[in-house]
Amino acid sequence: MFPGLGKGMNPRKMKQMMKQMGISVTEIPDVEEVIIRTADTEIVFEDAAVSVMVASGVTTYQLTGTPQERERVRELVIPNEDVQLVTEQTGASEDAVRAALEESGGDLADAIMKLSG
């Protein structure tokens, strides 16, 4: 964290120095699981330890543990407003519009192009 500090330094002295610099570090107790979700994966930490550091008004969370990456199938949700808009633009049936939107991953412009061309 700080160059030259930490190795061989007394933990009490380190804590005291951090307090003098206005840095506080606390541990979140009883963390059972931490999940990081991205567009197509979940990274799950079941043995997570989470520390919260506050320095100069900025809060930072530090996570340690063993990650377990899980693939996740995302369900595409197509809003009725999107179906209505594409139907109005193309004159296609609702079923055809839904199929085009699913095929295009919900991209309105792409669905309209597919149905118009």
C-alpha positions in Angstrom: 0.0 0.0 0.0 2.8 2.4 0.9 6.3 2.0 -0.5 8.8 0.8 2.1 6.1 0.1 4.7 4.6 -3.1 5.7 7.5 -5.5 5.6 8.6 -6.2 9.1 6.6 -3.3 10.5 4.7 -3.7 13.7 1.0 -3.9 12.8 0.1 -1.5 15.7 2.6 1.1 14.4 1.2 0.7 10.9 -2.4 1.2 12.1 -1.3 4.3 14.1 0.5 5.8 11.1 -2.6 5.2 8.9 -4.8 6.9 11.5 -2.5 9.9 11.6 -2.8 10.1 7.8 -6.6 10.0 8.0 -6.9 6.5 6.6 -9.2 4.0 8.3 -9.5 0.3 7.4 -12.3 -1.9 8.7 -13.3 -5.5 7.9 -16.9 -6.3 6.9 -17.9 -9.1 9.3 -19.6 -12.4 8.3 -19.4 -12.0 4.5 -21.0 -15.1 3.0 -20.6 -14.4 -0.7 -19.5 -11.7 -3.2 -20.7 -11.8 -6.8 -19.3 -9.7 -9.6 -21.7 -9.6 -12.6 -20.6 -8.8 -16.1 -22.6 -8.9 -19.3 -22.1 -12.7 -19.7 -20.4 -14.1 -16.6 -20.7 -14.1 -12.9 -17.5 -14.3 -10.8 -18.4 -15.7 -7.4 -16.3 -15.5 -4.2 -17.7 -17.9 -1.6 -14.7 -17.5 0.8 -14.5 -13.7 0.5 -13.0 -11.3 2.9 -13.9 -7.6 2.3 -12.1 -4.6 3.8 -13.3 -1.1 3.6 -10.7 1.7 3.4 -11.6 5.4 3.7 -8.9 7.9 2.8 -9.5 11.6 2.0 -13.2 11.0 1.8 -12.9 8.2 -0.8 -14.2 4.8 0.1 -12.5 1.8 -1.4 -13.5 -1.9 -1.1 -10.8 -4.6 -1.2 -11.8 -8.1 -1.9 -9.8 -11.2 -1.3 -10.8 -14.8 -1.9 -10.9 -17.5 -4.5 -13.0 -16.7 -7.6 -15.2 -19.2 -9.2 -16.3 -18.1 -12.7 -19.7 -19.2 -13.8 -21.2 -18.8 -17.3 -24.6 -17.3 -17.2 -27.2 -17.3 -19.9 -28.8 -13.9 -20.1 -32.4 -13.8 -20.9 -33.2 -11.1 -23.5 -36.2 -9.0 -22.4 -37.9 -7.2 -25.2 -40.1 -4.3 -24.0 -43.6 -4.1 -25.6 -42.8 -0.5 -26.5 -39.9 -1.7 -28.7 -42.3 -4.2 -30.4 -44.8 -1.5 -31.0 -42.3 0.9 -32.4 -40.8 -1.7 -34.9 -44.4 -2.8 -35.9 -45.3 0.9 -36.6 -42.1 1.4 -38.7 -42.3 -1.8 -40.7 -46.0 -3.0 -40.7 -44.8 -6.5 -39.8 -46.7 -8.8 -37.5 -45.9 -8.8 -33.8 -44.5 -12.4 -34.0 -42.2 -11.4 -36.9 -41.1 -8.3 -35.0 -40.3 -10.2 -31.8 -38.3 -12.8 -33.8 -36.4 -10.0 -35.5 -35.7 -8.3 -32.2 -34.5 -11.5 -30.7 -32.3 -12.3 -33.6 -30.8 -8.8 -33.5 -30.2 -8.9 -29.7 -32.8 -6.2 -29.1 -31.3 -3.7 -31.6 -34.2 -1.7 -32.9 -32.5 -0.3 -36.0 -31.2 -3.8 -37.0 -34.6 -5.3 -36.5 -36.2 -2.6 -38.7 -33.6 -3.1 -41.4 -34.2 -6.9 -41.4 -37.9 -6.5 -41.7 -37.8 -3.7 -44.3 -35.3 -5.3 -46.6 
